[in-house]
Amino acid sequence: MEIIREILILSSGRGITKTALVYRANSNFNWINETVDSLVVNGLIQKVVEDGTHLYRTTTKGEEVLAHLSAALGALSATPEVERATPRF
């Protein structure tokens, strides 16, 4: 979930190339390639060409999913860890 959130954040605004995503998300090209293609198919980001450069931009649907992901991750990080029960003898 976190890497998808990161891709949606990085592709917001002007857009970003796949190569820049690889470096900025600190991931490998094959994984980014598959994930970006999946996000495009699901309508969360769109591929645009500007001055011969392929850019990926977060769509309105992607922004909505980003808000939900951010809320979910925020709730998970705010949840206190469950203490491990210590055996009592």
N, C-alpha and C positions, 0 to 999 in steps of 0.2 A: 504494500500500500504506500509506503513512504517514497519509493522510487517513482511510482506513478504520480504521486503528488508533486514530487520534485520536477518531473518532466512537464507537468501542467503549469507549474509556476514559471519554469524557465522559458516555456514557449508562449507565455502571455506577452501582450504588447506587440512589439514590432515583429517578433518571431525569432527562430533560431535554427541553425543548420544541424544536421545529425552529428557532424563532427564536433561541433561546439557542445552539443548535448553530452556526447561521450566524455569530454573533458570536464565540463561543469558538473555533471552528475557522478563523476568518478566511477564510470562503469566501462564495460567493454562494448565494442562496436556491434557484435552479433546480437547481444542482448538488447541494446538500445534499438537496433534495426527492427527486431521482431516486435518489441513493445510499441514503438512508434507506429509501425504498420498496423498493429492491432488497435491502437488509439484512433488512427485515421478511419479504419473500417467501422469503428463504433461511434464515429462522429464527435469525438472529444477534442481532437485537433484536426486542422486542415493543412494540406500541403499547398503552398503558393509559390509562384516563381516571380522574383523581382530582380531585374537586371541580370537575368541568367542564373541567379542563385536560388536553389530550392530551400525554402524556409518552412518551418512548421509553426503554426499559431494555434493557441487554445481557442476553441469555439465557445459560444454561449453555453452549450450543453456541457462542455468541458469545465467552464467556470463554475457551473452549478455542482458538478461532481467534485471539483476542487474544494468548494465550500463544505460539502458533506464529509469529504476525506479529512479535511483540516479539523472539523468538529469532532470526528470520531477519534482521530489521533490525539487531539487535545484531551478528550475524555479519558482515553486510555492512559495517557501520561499523568493525569491528575488522580487516577485511582491509586490509593495506597496499596503497597504490596501486602499480600497476606502473609502474616507471620507463620512460620513453620511451627507446627505443634511440637513441643518438646516432650519426650516421654517422661512420665512421672512415675517414680518407683516408690 
